[in-house]
Amino acid sequence: MNVDVTPLPGIGTRQDFSTRAGRRVGVVTHRDGHFELIVSRQDDPDACTASIPLSAEEAGALANLLGAPQLVAQLNDEHRDVAGVSTRQLPLPHGSPFDGRTLGDTALRTRTLASVVAVVRAGTVHPSPGPDFTLASGDTLITVGTPQGLAKAVDILDRG
């Protein structure tokens, strides 16, 4: 997939790509730090049919929604034939006792036998995070383990 990056003098940059349907979808990153999700007209890629302003936090949440499921699907495909192993995306909710604390503080692996294989934050995947990786509310933890272990991990992330 080709992503086009277009400088927008005085504004920021536009990054977009063409969908199979011929629409251009992208993001305008403004110099002041906010974002716009844009969808261009099919007959004119420079004319928008939709422009949705997003804060940095909203852009990060959208990126997590789009990125984490794709990573989980890939991991599920890779160990589809391994009995008893599941992959889940676990959000770190606002108000979690682990917001601002390290992955090691959760002791997830010791307490649940589930492993965190990646953390998705604001659309960026942090693979194989170590115990010193600092968690933040809104992160999505990509975990592998038994269904029971993953269910317990959800409870730990929510309540401690």
C-alpha positions as CSV (number, residue, x, y, z in Angstrom):
1,M,0.0,0.0,0.0
2,N,1.4,3.3,-1.0
3,V,1.0,6.2,1.4
4,D,1.5,9.6,-0.1
5,V,2.9,12.4,2.1
6,T,2.2,15.9,1.0
7,P,3.6,19.0,2.7
8,L,1.0,21.6,3.4
9,P,2.9,24.9,3.8
10,G,1.9,26.8,6.9
11,I,-0.4,23.9,8.0
12,G,1.5,20.6,8.4
13,T,1.4,17.5,6.3
14,R,-1.2,15.3,4.6
15,Q,-0.7,11.5,4.6
16,D,-3.2,9.6,2.6
17,F,-3.7,6.5,0.4
18,S,-6.2,5.2,-2.2
19,T,-8.7,2.6,-1.2
20,R,-9.9,-0.2,-3.5
21,A,-13.0,1.8,-4.1
22,G,-11.0,4.7,-5.4
23,R,-11.4,7.0,-2.4
24,R,-8.5,8.7,-0.7
25,V,-8.4,8.4,3.0
26,G,-5.9,10.1,5.2
27,V,-4.8,12.3,8.0
28,V,-3.7,15.9,8.1
29,T,-1.2,16.5,10.9
30,H,-1.3,20.2,11.8
31,R,1.8,22.0,13.1
32,D,-0.1,22.9,16.3
33,G,-0.4,19.2,17.1
34,H,-4.0,18.4,16.2
35,F,-5.2,16.1,13.5
36,E,-7.9,15.8,10.9
37,L,-9.2,12.5,9.5
38,I,-10.1,13.2,5.8
39,V,-11.9,11.4,3.1
40,S,-11.6,12.8,-0.4
41,R,-14.1,12.9,-3.2
42,Q,-13.8,10.0,-5.6
43,D,-13.6,12.3,-8.7
44,D,-11.2,14.8,-7.0
45,P,-8.6,13.7,-4.5
46,D,-8.0,17.4,-3.4
47,A,-11.7,17.9,-2.5
48,C,-12.8,16.5,0.9
49,T,-16.2,14.9,1.5
50,A,-15.5,14.6,5.2
51,S,-13.1,16.2,7.6
52,I,-13.2,15.2,11.2
53,P,-11.0,17.1,13.7
54,L,-9.2,14.9,16.3
55,S,-7.2,15.7,19.4
56,A,-3.9,13.8,19.8
57,E,-5.7,11.5,22.3
58,E,-8.6,10.9,19.9
59,A,-6.1,10.2,17.1
60,G,-4.3,7.7,19.3
61,A,-7.5,6.0,20.2
62,L,-8.5,5.7,16.6
63,A,-5.0,4.3,15.7
64,N,-5.4,1.7,18.5
65,L,-8.8,0.7,17.2
66,L,-7.3,0.2,13.7
67,G,-3.9,-1.3,14.6
68,A,-4.5,-3.7,17.5
69,P,-7.1,-5.9,15.9
70,Q,-4.9,-6.4,12.9
71,L,-2.0,-7.5,15.1
72,V,-4.3,-9.9,17.1
73,A,-5.6,-11.4,13.9
74,Q,-2.1,-12.0,12.6
75,L,-1.1,-13.7,15.9
76,N,-4.2,-15.8,15.9
77,D,-3.4,-17.0,12.4
78,E,0.1,-17.9,13.4
79,H,-0.9,-20.1,16.3
80,R,-4.3,-21.2,15.1
81,D,-3.4,-24.9,15.3
82,V,-1.9,-24.7,18.8
83,A,-4.5,-25.9,21.3
84,G,-5.1,-23.9,24.5
85,V,-3.4,-20.7,23.3
86,S,-5.4,-17.6,22.7
87,T,-4.5,-14.0,21.8
88,R,-6.4,-11.0,23.1
89,Q,-6.1,-7.3,23.1
90,L,-6.5,-5.9,26.6
91,P,-7.2,-2.2,27.0
92,L,-5.6,-0.4,29.9
93,P,-8.7,1.5,31.1
94,H,-8.7,5.0,32.5
95,G,-8.5,4.7,36.2
96,S,-6.4,1.5,36.1
97,P,-4.1,1.2,39.0
98,F,-1.3,0.5,36.5
99,D,-1.6,3.8,34.6
100,G,1.9,5.4,34.8
101,R,3.4,2.2,36.3
102,T,5.6,-0.4,34.7
103,L,4.5,-3.6,33.0
104,G,6.6,-5.4,35.6
105,D,4.4,-3.9,38.4
106,T,1.4,-5.8,37.0
107,A,3.2,-9.2,37.4
108,L,0.8,-10.4,34.7
109,R,3.0,-13.3,33.6
110,T,3.6,-14.6,37.1
111,R,-0.1,-14.1,38.2
112,T,-1.8,-15.3,35.0
113,L,0.8,-17.1,32.9
114,A,-0.2,-14.7,30.1
115,S,2.5,-12.9,28.2
116,V,2.3,-9.3,26.8
117,V,3.8,-9.6,23.3
118,A,3.2,-6.0,22.3
119,V,1.7,-2.7,23.5
120,V,-0.1,-0.5,21.0
121,R,-0.1,3.2,21.9
122,A,-1.4,6.0,19.7
123,G,-1.0,3.8,16.7
124,T,2.6,2.7,17.4
125,V,3.3,-0.9,18.2
126,H,5.9,-1.5,20.9
127,P,6.9,-5.2,20.4
128,S,8.1,-7.4,23.2
129,P,7.9,-4.7,26.0
130,G,10.2,-5.4,28.9
131,P,9.2,-5.2,32.6
132,D,10.4,-1.5,32.7
133,F,8.0,-0.4,30.0
134,T,5.7,2.3,31.5
135,L,2.0,1.8,30.8
136,A,-0.5,4.6,30.1
137,S,-4.3,4.6,30.1
138,G,-5.5,4.0,26.6
139,D,-2.7,1.5,25.8
140,T,-3.8,-1.8,24.3
141,L,-1.8,-4.8,25.6
142,I,-1.6,-7.6,23.1
143,T,-1.4,-10.8,25.2
144,V,-1.1,-14.5,24.6
145,G,-2.1,-17.2,27.1
146,T,-4.9,-19.5,28.1
147,P,-8.5,-18.2,28.0
148,Q,-8.6,-18.4,31.8
149,G,-5.3,-16.5,32.2
150,L,-6.4,-13.8,29.8
151,A,-9.7,-13.4,31.7
152,K,-7.7,-13.0,34.9
153,A,-5.4,-10.5,33.2
154,V,-8.4,-8.3,32.3
155,D,-9.4,-8.2,36.0
156,I,-5.9,-7.4,37.2
157,L,-5.6,-4.5,34.7
158,D,-8.9,-3.1,35.8
159,R,-8.6,-3.6,39.6
160,G,-5.0,-4.4,40.5
